[in-house]
Amino acid sequence: MARFKRILLKLSGESLAAGGFGIDVQRLQEYAQQIKEVHDMGVQIGIVIGGGNIFRGLSGASKGFDRVKGDQMGMMATVINSLALSSALGAIGVKNKVLTAIRMEPVGEFYSKWKAIDAMEDGYVCIFSAGTGSPYFTTDTGSSLRGVEIEADVMLKGTRVDGVYTADPEKDPTATKFTDITYTEVLARNLKVMDLSAIVMCNDNNLPIYVFNMDIVGNLKRVMAGEEIGTLVHK
């Protein structure tokens, strides 16, 4: 039995690049296979994937790009990643739909909550792209919004670290890992789990976040099977 019935899976664009730039085909296929394993368990799956492996609007603004145009470029980067994941899932027999927050048929279908829920209930994996469709919001906030809208049981935040730590474990060797932590403590400690607006949205709507290392093959299924390999953020 799967631990959750319906999930919002947040994936990192940087992780998709596997330490480089663009899309690493092996990492893409590994992600698709992990998603298939969970889909085969009967889990309804919505996915948001970042675009940082291609372009980040905020970093673009720091280099002279107009912030709104930079964010729009970032939205397009998430669409590219979403199409790549869609193709990889289709290649291994997983029905899926790419839904976009900005109209761009036939690249993807225009997003609506009810269209997404109907599709997931019909066995499709739904990939939500183009963020919220508005500038000044990250894919963290976009994933929180989509998770709340589709009434997900949990947001699974797949990263390159295995949970939430007292400090950045890649910079501080003394950092210790939390098994679980409240939203309030995350905010009080200023821990960089997600953007502030995303944490507040999850807190206000009681959407738990489970942070785990998606880059270890098989971890997504382990989370769904109930293994405690990450950190739960909750009320």
ChimeraX attribute file (.defattr): number of C-alpha atoms within 10 A of each C-alpha:
attribute: neighborCount
match mode: 1-to-1
recipient: residues
	/A:1	10
	/A:2	15
	/A:3	16
	/A:4	16
	/A:5	15
	/A:6	22
	/A:7	21
	/A:8	27
	/A:9	23
	/A:10	26
	/A:11	24
	/A:12	21
	/A:13	26
	/A:14	21
	/A:15	23
	/A:16	28
	/A:17	20
	/A:18	18
	/A:19	11
	/A:20	11
	/A:21	15
	/A:22	19
	/A:23	21
	/A:24	15
	/A:25	15
	/A:26	12
	/A:27	16
	/A:28	20
	/A:29	19
	/A:30	18
	/A:31	22
	/A:32	21
	/A:33	18
	/A:34	18
	/A:35	21
	/A:36	21
	/A:37	15
	/A:38	20
	/A:39	18
	/A:40	11
	/A:41	14
	/A:42	16
	/A:43	23
	/A:44	23
	/A:45	27
	/A:46	27
	/A:47	23
	/A:48	29
	/A:49	30
	/A:50	31
	/A:51	31
	/A:52	23
	/A:53	23
	/A:54	19
	/A:55	23
	/A:56	21
	/A:57	26
	/A:58	18
	/A:59	14
	/A:60	17
	/A:61	15
	/A:62	11
	/A:63	9
	/A:64	9
	/A:65	14
	/A:66	14
	/A:67	17
	/A:68	15
	/A:69	14
	/A:70	22
	/A:71	27
	/A:72	21
	/A:73	20
	/A:74	27
	/A:75	30
	/A:76	20
	/A:77	25
	/A:78	28
	/A:79	27
	/A:80	21
	/A:81	25
	/A:82	28
	/A:83	18
	/A:84	17
	/A:85	24
	/A:86	20
	/A:87	17
	/A:88	19
	/A:89	22
	/A:90	14
	/A:91	12
	/A:92	12
	/A:93	10
	/A:94	20
	/A:95	18
	/A:96	20
	/A:97	21
	/A:98	21
	/A:99	25
	/A:100	26
	/A:101	20
	/A:102	18
	/A:103	14
	/A:104	11
	/A:105	10
	/A:106	7
	/A:107	13
	/A:108	20
	/A:109	19
	/A:110	18
	/A:111	21
	/A:112	14
	/A:113	13
	/A:114	11
	/A:115	14
	/A:116	26
	/A:117	21
	/A:118	12
	/A:119	19
	/A:120	21
	/A:121	14
	/A:122	11
	/A:123	18
	/A:124	19
	/A:125	25
	/A:126	25
	/A:127	26
	/A:128	30
	/A:129	33
	/A:130	30
	/A:131	31
	/A:132	22
	/A:133	16
	/A:134	15
	/A:135	17
	/A:136	14
	/A:137	18
	/A:138	24
	/A:139	29
	/A:140	25
	/A:141	22
	/A:142	25
	/A:143	29
	/A:144	29
	/A:145	18
	/A:146	25
	/A:147	28
	/A:148	21
	/A:149	15
	/A:150	21
	/A:151	16
	/A:152	22
	/A:153	18
	/A:154	25
	/A:155	26
	/A:156	25
	/A:157	25
	/A:158	24
	/A:159	19
	/A:160	17
	/A:161	17
	/A:162	19
	/A:163	24
	/A:164	26
	/A:165	20
	/A:166	16
	/A:167	17
	/A:168	16
	/A:169	16
	/A:170	8
	/A:171	8
	/A:172	11
	/A:173	9
	/A:174	11
	/A:175	14
	/A:176	14
	/A:177	16
	/A:178	14
	/A:179	16
	/A:180	17
	/A:181	16
	/A:182	15
	/A:183	23
	/A:184	15
	/A:185	13
	/A:186	19
	/A:187	14
	/A:188	9
	/A:189	11
	/A:190	12
	/A:191	17
	/A:192	15
	/A:193	19
	/A:194	17
	/A:195	15
	/A:196	15
	/A:197	15
	/A:198	20
	/A:199	25
	/A:200	17
	/A:201	16
	/A:202	24
	/A:203	19
	/A:204	12
	/A:205	16
	/A:206	15
	/A:207	21
	/A:208	22
	/A:209	28
	/A:210	23
	/A:211	26
	/A:212	24
	/A:213	18
	/A:214	24
	/A:215	21
	/A:216	16
	/A:217	14
	/A:218	17
	/A:219	19
	/A:220	23
	/A:221	19
	/A:222	15
	/A:223	21
	/A:224	20
	/A:225	15
	/A:226	12
	/A:227	12
	/A:228	14
	/A:229	17
	/A:230	23
	/A:231	20
	/A:232	23
	/A:233	27
	/A:234	20
	/A:235	15
